[in-house]
Amino acid sequence: MKKNIKPIQGRQISPNPIHPECIRVTKVYDWVVLTNRERNRVNIPEECLAQIEACRDAGGTITATCTEVEGSRSCDLVGTREAPEQFGPSAQIATLAFHVHLQLEFFCDGAPIPGCTFVVPVTLVDDVLLCFPEGTVINCNIFEVQCNVILNQMFGNTIMVDVLMCKDIQVEAEVKLEVEAKFCGPRADIPIPEEEAVCPVQTFPPQCPAFFPPLNCECQGAGNFEGTASITYAEMGGTAATATGQLDITALVCDQCNLASSNLSVSFVEIPGSGTPTPEDDLDHSFTFTANDFEQPTCGADTLTVTGTGIFTPAGGAPENAVFTLTLTDNPTDPELDALTLIITSPSAAITIPLTGTLNEGLEVEIEERERFCPGNQGESI
């Protein structure tokens, strides 16, 4: 049997030319992603502490887990204050509190301990420099939480919990824009016969061009090395020592023209006894470092230098805020002349990592100018 199928036809305006339209949207005035790693001291309930001590007295092994309580994430704007004058009149320093609940559970030889599953609240407070003009609002959220119990840091009835929290902060306002991404105003008032009215032109909060949106980069650089290398490690107030160990370093600056896409991570595990000098109680020079903020790089002939801040964690120590300077050298004709130098300075130590293609086999360094890696911006000035 043949079916009588007719095509569906909708009514369309003819002609239907493309022309500018005014739309109402939520505009982002500033956007910051923060990553914090902190250690919090947590009280252990008395009944749980007694069970832990009983397990240890019997020769048992204590283990513990830490998990996030689903649906417990929240953040609050505590307050704001004026930012330094160089950031402009619309800049504010906002104090934000991020909250999450964590569930801790203790085990004796792998079996759950009765009374040793409990929930603790954790709050991290951040001061953030934002473009926050009058008429905008701050929307913040937590998009990643990781935690673990540090069993070797148990003090009386308390224990240390290591918490990693990733946070997203946006400053927003509802605005009216042309489709071509320009502000648009309301149309002129149409007078009603025998009645006239004049409506004020709607205005929008000013932007912060000094620091958002970020400028494109003039160059892009990358450096990678994994293998045995020597570093210089100086404790603050002490003498510098040379240490050799397994080094893993990955650096990417201004990926695809975007400074926010930069990353830098370093892991160094010292070979015991490799330090110079090496007294019997010599410091373990192992450490990790992760950058969390980058300044605009300085671009030269086959070189790139960038500074910023990050988190430095020495062996057996607590995380510290640190500053860094990274210099990349890319020799276009001889890879053995490539070089990577990283200087990290924290309140407790100053570290220099000098790598060259001649001494450090496997070192990879690459630098590109903006017109080669920034699509759609060839020949434009920043």
ABEGO torsion letter per residue (X at the ends): XBBBBBBBBBBBBOBBBBBBBBBBBBBBABBBBBBBBBBBBBBBBAAAAAAAAAAAAAGBBBBBBBBBBBGABBBBBAEBBBBBAAAEAABBBBBBBBBBBBBBBBBBGGBBBBGABBBBBBBBBBBBBBBBBBGBBBBBBBABBBBBBBAABBBEABBBBBBBBBBBBBBBBBBBBBAAGBBBBBBBBBBBBGBBBBBBBBBBBBBBAAAOBBBBBABBBBBBBBEBBBBBBBBBGBBBBBBBBBBBBBBBBGBGGBAAABBBBBBBBBBBGABOBBBAABBBABBBBBBABBBBBBBBBGBBBBBEBBBBBBBGBBBBBBBBBBBBBBBAABAAABBBBBBBBBAABBBBBBBBAAABBGBBBBBBBAAAABBGABGBBX
